[in-house]
Amino acid sequence: MGKYDFTTRPNRLKQFTYKWQSSENNPDLLQLWVADMDFLPVPEIKQAIIDYGQEHIFGYNYFKDSLYQAVIDWEKEEHGYGIKKEEISFIDGVVPAISVAIQAFTEKGDAVLINSPVYYPFARTIRLNDRKLVENSLQIKNGHFEIDFDQLEKDIVDNQVKLYVFCSPHNPGGRVWSSDELQKIGEICRKHSVILISDEIHQDLALFGHKHHSFNTVDDAFKDFAIILASATKTFNIAGTKNSFAIIQNPDLRRKFQRVQLANNQHEVPTIGMITTETAFSYGKPWLEELKKVIEKNVDYLTDYLEEHTKIKVMKPEGTYLVWLDFSAYDIKQPELGEKLQKEAKVVLNDGAHFGKEGKTFARLNVATPFETIKEASERIAKAFGK
């Protein structure tokens, strides 16, 4: 029995929670889609918010040195990544930071590459900024996603790619990329003068003995052309408080990024985001260690149960709390797949097609919820699909 309560599922139906919105009129639905967690909050973070409400005037605030130091210490201690205060730019989210990077480092019509399937705001953001979207398809091998490096280089050369938006660890596949894979990516980018944006928001959620390598720790030379995006929000379930950070070690790239950030008036974040981030990185490590054990238990149960009772292929994640499920054995595709899950199994998962054309027979399931919920969801899905 751990120190923290990961068995109580909070009632989120009265909290105008996006994830649980459709359950307000249909309470039988289990919501296992949006990537936030259904666990009670980190006690120290909750107390910090209470203290903020009791003690503060809700005006403008500046970024405290202690906030920068909390980020610097966390990156060093958790990921072996040594950074300086001036290399950190706070922004209200990783996706907004991707928009800033696209605008700062490319022009309209320039090609921007992603690995598909991938977190769907990547493609949306590229298209809405009038850039050319280049999709490099990931390959399923050995039960997980792998990159075809020959095809990756060909896609970069053929399309004159200027910017590569990379997801590490990968969402939705849960892949924790090896240092060798990251080295190959970096060498291709350096060879062809491609700027790389590494979305590492799930960096703290490596599972089952896997180790996350922050991109710039793999090779010092990568610091010249890579921007690292990270946050405490996914790790500690504080996305609603809005604070993320870009680590940009090349001064020229940093100036360009910060100029566009200021032009878009994205240089401020909510005070509550500053407070929750500093508190999370200062006091959240014991909670995180227990959380990962809970996630691993949930992943193991879901994987074993579905493999025993259904024809669903489970891509067991190496990191994140997201599981990529392949329903191709049932000859059903999205959106009919999602409708069957919701109407018959009464579970709401993410539509795999939203992540790219490769996801038409897939759905993404969020296991960051108490074990009893995962047990119930597994049984519902098995009953609806069977062998």
Protein Blocks (a to p, Z undefined) as FASTA:
>chain_A
ZZbdckbccdfklnopaklmmmmmmmkbccfkbfcdfddddfklmmmmmmmmmmpccddd
dddfklmmmmmmmmmmmnopacdfklpccdfbfklmmmmmmmmmpcehiacdddddddfk
lmmmmmmnopacdddddddeehiacddfklmmmmmmmnopabdcddddddfklpacdfkl
mmmmmmmmmmnopacdddfklmmmcgehiacddfklmpmklmmmpccdddfklmnopmkn
opaddddfblklmmmmmmmmmmnopabccfklmmmmmmmmmmmmmmmmmmmmmmmmmmmm
mmmmmmmmmcbdcdddfedjbdcddfklnopacfklmmmmmmmnopacddfklnojklmm
gccddfbbcfklmmmmmmmmmmmnoZZ
